[in-house]
Amino acid sequence: MKILLVEDNPKTRVMIRKVLGSTQPDIEKIIECEDENEAVDLYARHNPNWVLMDIGLKTGSGLKATERIVKADPEAKVVIVTLFDDVEYRKAAEEAGALKYVLKDRLLEIAEIVC
């Protein structure tokens, strides 16, 4: 399984990798990036099984990246991973094509989703 991890905070990327590494032994590759355009490019190049997408990125928007990825590949599996526990963000994530919405204080949920 390949995962695209789109997160601008290096510490959060480490935490997510640890969660995935300890719970998902079948992960062969985790591809990482920090911004919208790179996320879209890496998705097209690597065709990952799952995308773990932050909303607030170094440049651009995780919601916009999600929308662009899903538009290019309607079968894309995107999970929003964010601090924003907000109805409007959840609605925007759904409209962008995200399958799930996980709060960063509940990272173990990611493992349940991608298994």
N, C-alpha and C positions, 0 to 999 in steps of 0.2 A: 504494500500500500504506500502511496506517495501523498504527502500533505504539503500544501502551500500555507505557510504561516506568515500572515501580513500584520505586523505589529511594530510600532516605532519605539517601543521601550525595550531595551536589551534585557533588563531584569525580568520583565514579563515573558519574553521569549524563552528565557532559561527555565522559568517556572512551568510554562506550557510544555516544553520539551521534556522536562522531568516527569510531569504527569503522564504524558504519552509514552515515554520510555518505560515507565514502571507498570503501565497497564496494557500496553498494546505492543506485544513482541513482534507482530507481523509488519510493523512499519519499516519499510526499506529505506525511505528517504524523506527528510523534512527540508523543504526549500523555504528560505526566509527572505523577506524584503520589508521595506519601511514605507513605501508610498504607492499611490494609486496607479500610476502608469507602469511602474515596475511589476506590480501585482498582475495587471492585465497581460503584460508581455510574458511573464513567467508562467502564467496559467496556459497561455497559448503554446509555449515551448515545451512544457512538461506534462500537461494534461493530468494534473493530480486527481486522486480519488476524492479528496476533501480540501476545502479552503477554510482556514480559520482566520477571520477578518475582524480587525479592530475598526471602530468607527472613526476615531480621530487619528490621522496618520501624519507623518512628517510633512508630506506635501500631498494635497488632494484629499479625497474623502473615501473612507471605506464603504460607505453606502453607494457612492458613485461607481467605485471599482466593482462592487457586487453587481450593480445594474449592468455594467459593461460586460462583465464575465458571463452573466446569465443570458444576456442578449446574444453574445457570440456562441454560447453553448447552453441551450435550455436545460440540458441534463446536469449542469454543474451543481455540485453540492457545497453550498456556502453556509457556514455557521458564523454568525456575528458573535464576537467575544469582546465585551465592553464593560466599562464602569457605569454606563448610563442606564439606570433603571427607570425608564421614562416611557410612557405610553406612546408618545409621538415618535420616539426613536424606534420602538418596536414596530409600529405601523409602517414607518419608512423602510425598515429592514425587510418586512414582509413584501411591501410593494416593489422593492429592488430585486426580490427573488430569493432572499435568504430562506433556508429551510428551518433554521433554529436560531435562537437568541439566548446566549449564555452570559451571565454576569461573571466578572473576573473573580469575585469572591466565591464562586462555585465551579472552579476549573475542573474538578473531578467529573462534572457532567459531560465535558467534552469527550472523555474516554468512553462513556456510555453511548454517546451519539455515533462516534466513528467506528465502533466495533462491528 
